[in-house]
Structure formats: structure tokens, C-alpha cells
């Protein structure tokens, strides 16, 4: 689209595209985000009776920024950064996350084991009552596999050895040393089985 300016100059109107648009948050949005962060800080449990590394770890796992952790714990930001970057902190966090994951996996296993009887009944029902032989056969095979009647898996292992084996005999006797030095290595042949 062309636009004619009052001075007579003609210019092309450029339509804005979504790629060039940058959304800027309003003051109200920024205030709401700040209130949410402050509400988060006020909802935090009191960890004053826990050691510093545990406090920083808990707040870190809770999702707080290092600045917020510094504010809550009243530890200088530089010290919080040092704690978070330490190997002890990394090890402690790894162990803590592993124990949380293990607990969650235990909950999932428990949930699935409670439903396992109904699932087994459903598979047996499909095997017995399904009109489609494809699904009946799959259910029957699944039942056999899970009851220990699975066919034996045959695995073939092949190994090729490219390295050589040398045995070095060390002695203190000079005559034996000279005899050993005169022995030339012999290539041994082997056959793959």
C-alpha cells in the first residue's frame, strides 16, 4: 500500500510482522509477578534449624533464584553462589534427587501392582472372548511369557582377538638372559569357533 505524504513524497506502508514484535510486560503484570515471588517466599518452610547447604539445596529444588535464596537465608549472594558451585552441593543434590526418584518409582510400582490383578483378568478375558484371533493370540502369548513359559532365547556370541600375547621371563642369571634374547617370537595360529 502506498501513502502520499503532505510534501508530495510517496512511501510504501510496511505491515508489521509477528517476527518483529516484542511484547513488553505492563507495570501491572510485573507487579503481579513480583507479588507471586514474594508470596512464594512467604510460603516457604522455616529451615533455620537446618545446615546452610541443606537450606540452599531445599530452596534451589523449590525453584528459587540464587538472589531469592540469598534473601531468604540472609547469606551474601557470593556465598550462595560458592555453595551452589561446590562439589559437595552437587553430590548432595544428586543423592537427594535420586532418593526422590526412587520414592516416586516405588509409588508407581505400588500403584501398578494394585492394578495388576485387574490387568491380568483383562488379558485373560481378551484371550477367551475376543472375536479377532490376532488379539486372542497376542493375549495368549503374553500370558505364556509372563507365566514363565517363554521360549528360550538363543544368543550367539562371536569374538575375535586381534591382540598378541607375549610372555616375558625375567631372570637374574646372565646366561639365561642371553638365551632368552636369542629366542625369536613365534606367531601362534588360532581358529575361530
C-alpha positions in Angstrom: 0.0 0.0 0.0 1.3 3.4 -0.9 0.9 6.6 1.2 1.4 10.1 -0.1 2.9 12.5 2.5 1.8 16.2 2.7 5.1 17.2 1.0 4.2 15.0 -2.0 6.6 12.2 -1.3 5.2 8.7 -1.9 6.2 5.9 0.5 5.3 2.2 0.9 3.5 1.3 4.1 5.1 -1.7 5.8 2.9 -4.1 7.6 4.2 -5.3 10.9 5.0 -9.0 11.1 4.9 -11.2 14.2 8.6 -11.8 13.9 9.4 -8.2 14.6 7.0 -7.8 17.5 8.5 -7.7 21.0 5.9 -7.9 23.8 6.7 -5.8 26.8 5.1 -6.5 30.1 3.0 -3.9 31.7 3.6 -2.5 35.2 0.6 -4.5 36.4 2.0 -7.7 35.0 5.4 -7.0 36.6 3.7 -6.2 39.9 1.7 -9.4 39.8 4.9 -11.5 39.1 6.7 -9.7 42.0 3.7 -10.5 44.3 3.8 -14.1 43.2 7.5 -14.3 44.0 7.0 -12.6 47.4 4.1 -15.0 48.1 6.4 -17.9 47.3 9.0 -16.6 49.7 6.4 -16.2 52.5 5.1 -19.8 51.8 8.5 -21.3 52.3 9.1 -23.6 55.3 11.3 -22.3 58.1 14.6 -24.1 57.7 16.7 -22.1 60.2 17.4 -25.3 62.2 18.9 -27.0 59.1 22.6 -26.6 58.0 23.3 -24.0 55.3 23.9 -26.4 52.4 20.6 -28.1 53.1 18.8 -24.8 53.2 20.3 -23.7 49.9 19.5 -27.1 48.4 15.9 -27.1 49.5 15.3 -23.6 48.2 17.2 -24.5 45.0 14.9 -27.5 44.5 11.9 -25.3 45.3 12.8 -23.3 42.3 14.1 -20.1 43.8 16.8 -18.0 42.2 20.2 -17.5 43.8 19.2 -14.0 44.7 16.0 -15.1 46.4 17.9 -17.9 48.3 20.3 -15.2 49.4 17.4 -13.0 50.6 15.7 -15.9 52.5 18.8 -17.3 54.1 20.4 -13.9 54.8 23.6 -15.2 53.3 25.5 -13.0 50.9 24.9 -13.8 47.2 28.6 -14.6 46.6 28.4 -17.2 49.4 25.3 -18.8 47.9 27.0 -18.9 44.5 30.0 -20.6 46.1 27.8 -23.2 47.8 25.9 -24.0 44.6 29.1 -24.4 42.6 30.8 -26.6 45.2 31.2 -30.4 44.6 29.6 -31.2 47.9 26.5 -29.4 46.9 26.4 -31.2 43.5 26.8 -34.6 45.2 24.2 -33.8 47.9 21.7 -32.6 45.2 22.4 -35.7 43.1 21.7 -38.0 46.1 18.6 -36.1 47.1 17.1 -36.2 43.6 18.0 -39.9 43.3 16.1 -40.7 46.6 13.1 -38.6 45.4 13.1 -40.5 42.1 13.4 -43.8 43.9 10.4 -42.9 46.2 8.4 -41.9 43.1 9.2 -45.1 41.3 8.2 -47.1 44.4 4.8 -45.2 44.4 4.4 -46.1 40.7 5.3 -49.7 41.3 2.8 -49.9 44.2 0.1 -48.3 42.1 0.7 -50.7 39.2 0.9 -53.8 41.4 -2.5 -52.9 42.8 -3.9 -52.8 39.3 -2.0 -56.0 38.1 -4.8 -58.4 39.1 -7.4 -56.4 37.0 -4.9 -56.2 34.1 -4.3 -60.0 34.2 -8.1 -60.6 34.3 -8.5 -58.3 31.2 -5.8 -60.1 29.3 -7.4 -63.5 30.1 -10.8 -62.1 29.1 -9.4 -60.9 25.7 -7.8 -64.3 25.1 -11.0 -66.1 25.8 -13.7 -63.8 24.4 -12.1 -61.7 21.6 -13.5 -62.4 18.2 -10.3 -61.3 16.4 -7.8 -64.2 16.5 -4.9 -61.7 16.2 -5.7 -60.2 19.6 -6.5 -63.5 21.2 -3.2 -65.0 20.1 -1.3 -61.9 21.3 -3.0 -62.1 24.7 -2.3 -65.9 24.9 1.4 -65.3 24.1 1.6 -62.6 26.7 0.1 -64.8 29.3 2.6 -67.6 28.5 5.5 -65.2 28.5 4.6 -63.8 31.9 3.9 -67.2 33.4 7.4 -68.4 32.7 6.6 -70.4 29.6 8.5 -68.2 27.3 10.6 -69.9 24.6 14.3 -69.9 25.3 16.3 -67.0 23.7 19.3 -68.2 21.7 22.2 -65.8 21.7 25.2 -66.3 19.6 28.5 -64.8 20.7 31.4 -64.2 18.3 34.7 -63.0 19.5 37.8 -62.0 17.5 41.1 -61.5 19.2 43.5 -59.2 17.4 46.0 -58.6 20.2 49.0 -60.7 20.8 50.2 -62.3 23.9 53.8 -62.1 24.9 55.3 -63.7 28.0 58.5 -62.1 29.3 60.6 -64.2 31.6 62.9 -62.1 33.8 65.9 -63.7 35.4 69.0 -62.6 37.3 71.3 -65.1 35.6 73.3 -63.6 32.7 73.4 -66.9 30.8 69.7 -67.3 30.9 69.3 -63.7 29.8 71.4 -64.3 26.7 69.5 -67.4 25.9 66.2 -65.6 26.2 67.4 -62.7 24.0 68.2 -65.2 21.2 64.7 -66.6 21.2 62.6 -65.2 18.3 58.9 -64.7 18.7 56.7 -67.3 17.0 53.2 -66.4 15.7 50.7 -68.8 17.0 47.7 -69.7 14.9 44.2 -70.0 16.2 40.9 -70.9 14.8 37.6 -69.1 15.4 34.9 -71.4 16.8 
